[in-house]
């Protein structure tokens, strides 16, 4: 009986999270839904741009600044030479698309552990948002939004009931995973205009450095993001009640 109850608890959590993920992707595509989910759209852009910046740091570059705009777009700027040359530049481009899914999977895995670790995950994510606002975000709008989100997430372990703390970490993990699909057409676009600047998209940058067409990289990164999301959701499904 105990095993069946545990499986049912994990299954119910999985259904809730899958429903939230599907609803988020659908609502992002309609004007009213995009308005309701506006804070999560900004969070999705933050995950994306932080993926670029942190990967550049890992490859020996400097994360200079992060620009967030009210229309939901963003840019991450880095400087300095990158290890691996062209492959390094391709990895930085890919990190904006896959890095958030990796972070989301880790949050989902963390969400099935004991309460102190769940609280640590929420507080840590909130602090990372605040730290990024201090170090890298360089638009007034971006600072205000990221500070607000950081304070709200860091406060969850202090004021929310236990069940809400678990669900909040799982929901944020799903939001990170699906942030790559916030603008699905972006994965299959070679050139874009962001902040008034015409530039290569992330998959366009990968194509420039690694030869294969941009849409091939779009397909591969989409598949990888789905695998990471599935891995995180499977962890939740197998968890105890």
C-alpha positions as CSV (number, residue, x, y, z in Angstrom):
1,X,0.0,0.0,0.0
2,X,2.8,2.4,0.9
3,X,4.5,1.9,-2.4
4,X,1.3,2.5,-4.3
5,X,0.6,5.7,-2.4
6,X,4.1,6.9,-3.2
7,X,3.8,6.2,-6.9
8,X,0.5,7.9,-7.0
9,X,1.9,11.0,-5.3
10,X,4.7,11.2,-7.8
11,X,2.2,10.6,-10.7
12,X,-0.1,13.3,-9.5
13,X,2.8,15.8,-9.2
14,X,3.9,14.8,-12.7
15,X,0.4,15.4,-14.1
16,X,0.3,18.9,-12.5
17,X,3.7,19.8,-13.9
18,X,3.0,18.5,-17.4
19,X,-0.3,20.5,-17.3
20,X,1.6,23.6,-16.2
21,X,4.2,23.2,-18.9
22,X,1.6,22.7,-21.7
23,X,-0.5,25.5,-20.4
24,X,2.5,27.8,-20.3
25,X,3.6,27.0,-23.9
26,X,0.1,27.5,-25.2
27,X,-0.6,30.7,-23.3
28,X,2.7,32.2,-24.5
29,X,1.3,32.1,-28.0
30,X,-1.8,34.2,-27.4
31,X,-1.8,37.9,-26.4
32,X,-3.8,37.6,-23.1
33,X,-1.8,34.6,-22.1
34,X,1.4,36.4,-22.7
35,X,0.2,39.2,-20.5
36,X,-0.7,36.8,-17.6
37,X,2.7,35.0,-17.9
38,X,4.7,38.1,-18.4
39,X,6.9,37.7,-15.3
40,X,7.7,34.1,-16.4
41,X,8.5,35.3,-19.9
42,X,11.1,37.7,-18.4
43,X,12.4,34.8,-16.3
44,X,12.7,32.7,-19.4
45,X,14.8,35.4,-21.1
46,X,17.0,35.6,-18.0
47,X,17.6,31.9,-18.0
48,X,18.5,32.1,-21.7
49,X,20.9,35.0,-21.4
50,X,22.5,33.7,-18.2
51,X,23.2,30.5,-20.1
52,X,25.2,32.5,-22.7
53,X,27.1,34.5,-20.1
54,X,28.0,31.7,-17.7
55,X,29.2,29.5,-20.5
56,X,31.4,32.3,-21.8
57,X,32.9,32.5,-18.3
58,X,33.5,28.7,-18.1
59,X,35.4,29.0,-21.4
60,X,37.7,31.7,-20.2
61,X,35.8,34.8,-21.3
62,X,34.3,37.6,-19.3
63,X,30.6,38.1,-18.8
64,X,30.3,41.8,-19.3
65,X,26.6,42.7,-19.2
66,X,23.0,41.4,-19.6
67,X,20.4,43.5,-21.3
68,X,16.7,42.8,-20.6
69,X,14.0,44.7,-22.5
70,X,10.3,45.2,-21.8
71,X,9.2,43.3,-24.9
72,X,10.8,40.1,-23.4
73,X,13.9,40.1,-25.5
74,X,17.5,40.2,-24.2
75,X,21.2,40.2,-25.0
76,X,24.2,38.9,-23.2
77,X,27.6,40.4,-23.9
78,X,31.0,38.8,-23.2
79,X,34.5,39.7,-24.1
80,X,38.0,38.1,-24.1
81,X,39.2,35.0,-26.0
82,X,37.3,31.7,-25.6
83,X,38.9,28.4,-25.2
84,X,38.2,26.0,-28.2
85,X,38.0,28.9,-30.7
86,X,35.0,28.5,-33.0
87,X,33.7,25.5,-31.1
88,X,33.8,27.6,-27.9
89,X,31.7,30.3,-29.6
90,X,29.2,27.7,-30.7
91,X,29.0,26.3,-27.2
92,X,28.2,29.8,-25.9
93,X,25.5,30.1,-28.5
94,X,24.1,26.7,-27.6
95,X,24.2,27.3,-23.8
96,X,21.4,29.9,-24.1
97,X,19.1,27.3,-25.5
98,X,20.2,24.2,-23.6
99,X,21.7,25.6,-20.4
100,X,18.3,26.6,-19.0
101,X,16.9,23.1,-19.6
102,X,19.9,21.6,-17.8
103,X,19.3,24.0,-14.9
104,X,15.6,23.1,-14.9
105,X,16.4,19.4,-14.8
106,X,18.7,20.0,-11.8
107,X,15.9,22.0,-10.0
108,X,13.4,19.1,-10.6
109,X,15.8,16.6,-9.2
110,X,16.4,18.8,-6.2
111,X,12.7,19.1,-5.7
112,X,12.2,15.5,-4.7
113,X,14.8,15.7,-1.8
114,X,14.2,16.6,1.8
115,X,12.7,20.0,2.7
116,X,16.0,21.8,3.7
117,X,17.5,21.1,0.2
118,X,14.3,22.3,-1.5
119,X,14.4,25.5,0.6
120,X,18.1,25.8,-0.3
121,X,17.2,25.4,-4.0
122,X,14.6,28.2,-3.8
123,X,16.8,30.5,-1.8
124,X,19.8,29.8,-4.0
125,X,17.8,30.6,-7.2
126,X,16.5,33.8,-5.7
127,X,20.0,34.9,-4.6
128,X,21.4,34.1,-8.1
129,X,18.8,36.4,-9.6
130,X,19.7,39.2,-7.1
131,X,23.5,38.6,-7.8
132,X,23.0,38.8,-11.5
133,X,21.1,42.1,-11.1
134,X,24.0,43.5,-9.2
135,X,26.8,42.2,-11.5
136,X,25.5,42.0,-15.0
137,X,22.0,43.4,-15.6
138,X,22.4,46.8,-17.2
139,X,18.9,48.0,-18.0
140,X,16.6,49.8,-15.5
141,X,13.7,47.6,-16.5
142,X,15.8,44.4,-16.1
143,X,17.1,45.3,-12.7
144,X,13.6,46.1,-11.4
145,X,12.2,42.8,-12.8
146,X,15.1,40.6,-11.7
147,X,15.3,42.0,-8.2
148,X,11.5,41.6,-7.8
149,X,11.6,38.0,-9.0
150,X,14.7,37.3,-6.9
151,X,13.1,38.6,-3.7
152,X,9.8,36.8,-4.4
153,X,11.5,33.4,-5.0
154,X,13.9,33.7,-2.0
155,X,10.9,34.6,0.2
156,X,9.0,31.4,-0.6
157,X,10.9,29.2,2.0
158,X,10.1,31.8,4.6
159,X,6.4,32.3,4.1
160,X,4.9,29.5,1.9
161,X,3.5,26.2,3.3
162,X,5.6,23.2,2.8
163,X,3.6,21.8,-0.2
164,X,3.9,25.1,-2.0
165,X,7.7,25.1,-1.5
166,X,8.0,21.8,-3.2
167,X,5.6,22.7,-6.0
168,X,7.3,26.1,-6.5
169,X,10.7,24.5,-7.0
170,X,9.2,22.0,-9.4
171,X,7.3,24.7,-11.3
172,X,10.4,26.9,-11.6
173,X,12.3,23.8,-12.9
174,X,9.7,23.2,-15.6
175,X,9.7,26.9,-16.5
176,X,13.5,26.8,-16.9
177,X,13.2,23.6,-19.1
178,X,10.6,25.1,-21.4
179,X,12.2,28.5,-21.6
180,X,13.8,27.3,-24.9
181,X,10.4,27.0,-26.4
182,X,9.3,30.5,-25.3
183,X,9.7,31.6,-28.9
184,X,9.9,28.3,-30.7
185,X,10.4,29.9,-34.1
186,X,13.7,31.5,-32.8
187,X,15.3,28.0,-32.8
188,X,14.6,27.8,-36.6
189,X,15.5,31.4,-37.6
190,X,18.9,32.3,-38.9
191,X,18.9,36.1,-38.3
192,X,17.0,38.2,-35.8
193,X,16.7,41.9,-34.7
194,X,17.1,42.4,-30.9
195,X,17.3,45.8,-29.2
196,X,17.3,47.4,-32.7
197,X,20.4,45.3,-33.7
198,X,20.3,42.9,-36.6
199,X,22.4,39.8,-35.8
200,X,22.7,36.0,-36.2
201,X,20.4,33.9,-34.0
202,X,22.0,31.4,-31.7
203,X,21.5,28.5,-34.2
204,X,22.7,30.9,-36.9
205,X,25.9,31.4,-34.9
206,X,26.3,27.7,-34.5
207,X,25.9,27.2,-38.2
208,X,28.5,29.8,-38.8
209,X,31.0,28.1,-36.6
210,X,30.2,24.4,-37.1
211,X,29.0,24.3,-40.8
212,X,25.8,22.4,-40.4
213,X,22.6,24.4,-41.4
214,X,21.0,26.4,-38.6
215,X,17.8,24.3,-38.7
216,X,19.7,21.2,-38.0
217,X,21.1,22.7,-34.8
218,X,17.5,23.8,-34.0
219,X,16.3,20.3,-34.3
220,X,19.2,18.8,-32.3
221,X,18.8,21.4,-29.5
222,X,15.1,21.0,-29.3
223,X,15.5,17.2,-28.9
224,X,18.1,17.7,-26.2
225,X,16.0,20.1,-24.3
226,X,13.0,17.7,-24.4
227,X,15.3,14.9,-23.1
228,X,16.4,17.0,-20.2
229,X,12.8,18.0,-19.4
230,X,11.8,14.3,-19.6
231,X,14.6,13.3,-17.3
232,X,13.5,15.9,-14.7
233,X,9.9,14.9,-14.9
234,X,10.7,11.2,-14.6
235,X,12.5,12.0,-11.4
236,X,9.4,13.7,-10.1
237,X,7.2,10.8,-11.2
238,X,9.4,8.3,-9.3
239,X,9.5,10.3,-6.2
240,X,7.7,9.5,-3.0
241,X,4.5,11.3,-1.9
